[in-house]
Amino acid sequence: MSERRWRGLILVGALLVAALFNASAAVAAAESPPREYSYDPGFTLSGQAVVTPRAAMPDPGDGTRCWSVTTTRSRGVWPYGRAVHLYTIWCGKGGIITYRESSAWPSVDWLCSSSDLWWGKVGGGAGWWFVDVQAQAAFACDSPWWFDWHDFLMQRIRYHPNGYYETIAYQ
């Protein structure tokens, strides 16, 4: 064999070893939270952005404060990236939630699709000291190999009446 062919075979072998090593590392890391997840341990001021009140929101003149934040749960790398985003506006006064409105949307790279998007309040709410909002979606990604990826992403965020928020569950 020529030297050029040997170099090609060595390169292919090195790539196969690297791929196997990455697969074993992924299995070992399955017990810990995924690295690609934008995790907020909670009680940070990064999400405190006072929003302009709308007609459905309480009048801020009475001491009510309002905040908004977009959180994201994501997985994968291009062209298999997929994510579910949750945008929430919430207001509080005197340690009590007074208003909450949320919306969610999925995003995918070109080899993936999403379905079954759902979001809603799952705990607390107006009159409580917290409100929990969950967003989730199912995803399918095509593969040039014999298998496809099908998975589910979920995030549950707890919002507090002082503008803080925290991730309390994810999948």
Secondary structure, DSSP 8 states (H G I E B T S, - for coil): --HHHHHHHHHHHHHHHHHHHHHHHHHHGGGS--TTS----S--GGG--B----TTS--GGGT-EEEEEEEEEEE--TTS-EEEEEEEEEEEETTEEEEEEEEEEEEE-TTEEEEEEEEEEEEE-TTSS-EEEEEEEEEEE--SSS--EEEEEEEEEEE-TTS-EEEEEE-
